[in-house]
Amino acid sequence: MATVLESNKTKIAKRVIEVFEFFGGNHRQATVMDIVRQYGRPQSSTSELLASLVEMGLLYKDPRSRTYTPTPRLATLGSGAQPDMVRNGQLFSFIDRLAQSSRHSVALFGMVGTHVQIFRWSPGMFALGNDIGCGTSERLSESAAGQLLLSTLPSDASGKLLRRLNAEAPEDRKFSFSALQERVTQFGRQGYATGAAGFGCQGRVTAMLIPQGGGERPLAVGVVYPEDSAVDPGALIATMQAGLESCGADRSDDFSPMPSHMPSLMRAV
C-alpha cells in the first residue's frame, strides 16, 4: 500500500510541474484541453488540478474564455534562493536574446545526480528532436554540457562519478575512462566546451560555465545546433562570455541586447 501511495504522490507532483513548465515556455495562457493535449492527461483530473492551483493563488482563471494564466506568486516561487542573475531575470533574458540572435536553441544546464538536466529551453528555428526541452535529462557522460558541469567537481569526485557512469552504461555506450577524464579536465581548465549535444539528438552544443557565487550549484549556458550548421564555436563562446558578464554586472538599467561589436556566429561558407 505504501508503494502505491508514494507512486500516486509522484504522479501528482509530476503533473503540477508539467503545468508550470507549460507556462515556462512560450505559452502565456492555457485551457484545460491545451494541458490535456500537451501531456496526454485525463480531462477531468486536469480540470481539478487547475482549479486547485487557482485556489492556491498560483493561476488566474478567466471566467469568459475559461483560460488560465500564471499569477505573480508562481513567478516568485523559489526565486529568493536563486543567484542574482536568475532572480532578476537577466539570465533568462540573455538566453532568449541569444536564441533569437543565433537562430539556434539555447539551454540552461544544471547537474542533477548523475545527469545533466535542461532547466530552461529557448527553442531556435532548427528542429533538433521532439523530446528536447525544459526538464529533459541526459547522462553527464553523454553530453559536452554534462562533461563541462562534471569538471566543476574535485578530480577524485568526478573520477568516481565517471567510473560509476561507465559501469552503469549499456555495452554500446561505454567509453574510455582515461580519455573522457582528460576531456573533462580540459573543459574545466578552459571553462567552456564544444561537443556532442546528447539528449537523443545528432546535434552539437557549445556551452560555457556561469560564474558561481558562494554556495551556488554549477550552471552552464549552451547553444545547441545541428551538426551540419555553419556555426563558429569561438564566436559563440565570445558572445556568451560578454552576455554573462553583462548579466552579472551591478546595473540598474535594463539588460541590453547583444553587443553590436560581437563577431558573427556563423562561419563563412
C-alpha positions in Angstrom: 0.0 0.0 0.0 2.8 2.4 0.9 4.4 1.9 -2.6 1.1 2.7 -4.3 0.6 5.9 -2.2 4.2 7.0 -3.0 3.6 6.3 -6.7 0.4 8.4 -6.7 2.2 11.3 -4.9 4.9 11.2 -7.5 2.4 11.3 -10.3 0.6 14.3 -8.8 3.8 16.2 -8.3 4.8 15.5 -11.9 1.5 16.8 -13.2 1.8 20.0 -11.2 5.3 20.6 -12.6 4.1 19.9 -16.1 1.5 22.7 -15.8 4.3 25.1 -14.5 6.6 24.1 -17.4 3.8 24.7 -19.9 3.7 28.3 -18.9 7.5 28.4 -18.6 7.7 28.1 -22.4 6.1 30.4 -24.9 2.6 30.0 -23.6 1.0 32.9 -21.8 -2.3 31.2 -21.2 -3.9 27.8 -21.5 -7.2 26.0 -21.5 -7.8 22.6 -19.9 -7.6 21.0 -23.3 -4.2 22.6 -24.0 -2.8 20.8 -21.0 -4.6 17.6 -21.8 -3.3 17.5 -25.4 0.2 18.5 -24.4 0.8 15.8 -21.8 -1.9 13.3 -22.5 -3.7 13.6 -19.2 -7.4 12.9 -18.4 -9.6 15.9 -18.8 -11.5 15.6 -15.5 -8.4 15.3 -13.3 -6.7 18.1 -15.2 -9.7 20.4 -14.5 -9.5 19.5 -10.8 -5.7 20.2 -10.7 -6.1 23.6 -12.4 -8.9 24.5 -10.1 -6.7 23.7 -7.1 -3.9 25.9 -8.4 -6.4 28.7 -8.8 -7.5 28.3 -5.2 -3.9 28.4 -4.1 -3.3 31.7 -5.9 -0.9 30.2 -8.5 -3.1 30.6 -11.5 -5.8 33.1 -12.6 -8.9 31.8 -14.4 -10.8 34.0 -16.9 -14.5 33.0 -16.5 -15.4 34.1 -20.0 -12.6 32.5 -22.1 -12.1 29.7 -19.5 -8.3 30.2 -19.9 -5.7 30.0 -17.2 -2.7 32.4 -16.7 0.1 32.4 -14.1 -0.1 34.8 -11.1 3.0 36.7 -9.8 3.1 34.2 -6.9 4.0 31.4 -9.4 6.8 33.6 -10.8 8.3 34.2 -7.4 8.3 30.5 -6.1 11.9 29.7 -5.1 13.2 32.9 -6.5 14.7 34.2 -3.3 17.2 31.3 -3.1 18.4 31.8 -6.7 21.6 33.5 -7.9 21.1 37.2 -8.6 21.1 36.9 -12.4 18.3 34.3 -12.2 16.3 36.2 -9.6 16.4 39.5 -11.5 15.6 37.8 -14.8 18.7 38.9 -16.7 20.0 35.4 -17.3 16.7 34.2 -18.9 16.6 37.4 -20.9 20.1 36.8 -22.2 19.2 33.2 -23.1 16.1 34.3 -25.1 18.1 37.0 -26.9 20.9 34.6 -27.7 18.4 32.1 -29.2 16.9 34.9 -31.3 20.3 36.2 -32.4 21.9 32.9 -33.2 18.6 31.3 -34.5 19.6 28.2 -32.6 18.2 26.7 -29.4 19.8 27.8 -26.2 19.6 25.9 -22.9 20.4 26.5 -19.2 22.0 23.3 -18.0 22.3 22.0 -14.4 23.6 18.9 -12.7 21.1 16.6 -11.1 22.8 13.5 -9.6 24.4 11.5 -12.5 22.5 13.6 -15.1 22.6 16.9 -16.8 19.2 18.5 -17.0 17.8 21.3 -19.1 16.5 23.9 -16.6 15.4 26.4 -19.3 15.0 25.9 -23.1 14.6 28.7 -25.6 14.0 27.0 -29.0 15.6 28.1 -32.2 14.4 27.8 -35.7 16.0 24.4 -36.4 14.3 21.2 -35.3 16.5 19.0 -33.1 14.1 16.5 -31.6 10.6 16.4 -30.3 11.5 15.4 -26.8 14.2 18.0 -26.1 13.0 20.8 -23.8 12.8 22.0 -20.2 13.2 19.1 -17.8 14.9 16.7 -20.3 17.8 14.8 -18.8 20.9 13.1 -20.1 23.7 11.1 -18.6 26.6 13.5 -17.7 29.0 11.5 -19.9 26.8 11.7 -23.0 26.8 15.4 -23.4 29.6 18.0 -23.7 27.4 20.2 -21.4 27.3 17.4 -18.8 31.0 16.9 -19.1 31.6 20.6 -18.5 29.4 20.6 -15.4 31.2 17.4 -14.2 34.5 19.4 -14.4 33.4 21.6 -11.6 33.7 18.7 -9.1 37.0 17.9 -7.4 39.0 15.4 -9.5 38.5 12.5 -7.2 34.7 13.1 -7.1 34.4 13.5 -10.9 36.6 10.4 -11.5 34.4 8.4 -9.1 31.3 9.6 -10.9 32.7 8.8 -14.3 33.5 5.2 -13.2 30.0 4.8 -12.0 28.5 6.1 -15.2 30.7 3.8 -17.2 29.8 0.8 -15.1 26.1 1.5 -15.4 26.2 2.2 -19.2 25.0 -0.4 -21.7 27.7 -2.1 -23.6 27.3 0.1 -26.7 27.5 3.3 -24.7 30.7 2.5 -22.6 33.6 4.9 -23.0 37.3 5.1 -22.4 37.6 6.3 -18.8 41.1 7.9 -19.3 40.1 9.7 -22.5 36.9 11.2 -21.1 38.5 12.1 -17.8 41.2 14.0 -19.7 38.4 15.7 -21.7 36.6 16.7 -18.5 39.8 18.1 -17.1 40.4 20.2 -20.2 36.9 21.6 -20.1 37.4 22.6 -16.5 40.6 24.4 -17.3 39.0 26.5 -20.1 35.5 26.9 -18.6 33.7 26.0 -21.8 33.1 23.0 -24.0 32.0 22.1 -27.6 31.0 18.5 -28.5 28.0 16.1 -28.8 24.8 17.6 -27.6 23.3 14.4 -26.3 19.7 14.3 -25.4 18.9 11.8 -28.2 19.7 14.3 -31.0 22.5 14.4 -33.5 23.4 18.0 -32.8 26.3 19.6 -31.1 26.5 22.1 -28.2 28.8 24.9 -27.3 28.4 25.6 -23.6 30.0 27.9 -21.0 30.0 27.7 -17.2 28.2 30.5 -15.4 30.4 32.2 -12.8 29.4 31.0 -9.3 29.0 32.8 -6.1 29.4 31.2 -2.7 27.4 28.0 -2.3 25.8 28.2 -5.7 25.4 25.0 -7.7 27.2 24.9 -11.1 25.2 26.0 -14.1 26.1 26.3 -17.8 24.5 28.1 -20.8 24.8 26.4 -24.1 23.8 26.8 -27.8 22.5 23.6 -29.4 22.7 23.3 -33.1 22.6 20.7 -35.9 25.9 19.1 -36.8 25.8 20.5 -40.3 25.3 24.1 -39.2 27.9 26.6 -40.2 28.5 27.7 -36.6 31.7 29.2 -35.3 32.1 27.9 -31.7 34.7 30.6 -30.9 32.2 33.3 -31.8 29.6 31.7 -29.6 32.0 31.5 -26.7 32.9 35.1 -27.0 29.2 36.1 -27.2 28.3 34.0 -24.2 31.2 35.4 -22.2 30.1 39.0 -22.9 26.5 38.3 -22.2 27.2 36.5 -18.9 29.4 39.3 -17.8 26.6 41.8 -18.5 24.2 39.6 -16.5 26.5 39.6 -13.5 27.1 43.3 -13.6 25.6 45.5 -10.9 23.5 47.8 -13.1 20.1 49.4 -12.6 19.3 49.9 -16.3 17.6 47.4 -18.5 19.6 44.5 -19.8 20.9 45.5 -23.2 20.8 43.3 -26.4 23.8 41.6 -27.8 26.8 43.9 -28.1 27.0 45.2 -31.7 30.7 44.5 -31.9 30.4 40.8 -31.2 31.6 38.5 -34.1 29.3 36.7 -36.4 28.1 33.3 -35.0 28.1 31.7 -38.5 31.3 30.6 -40.3 31.9 32.0 -43.7 30.9 29.3 -46.2 
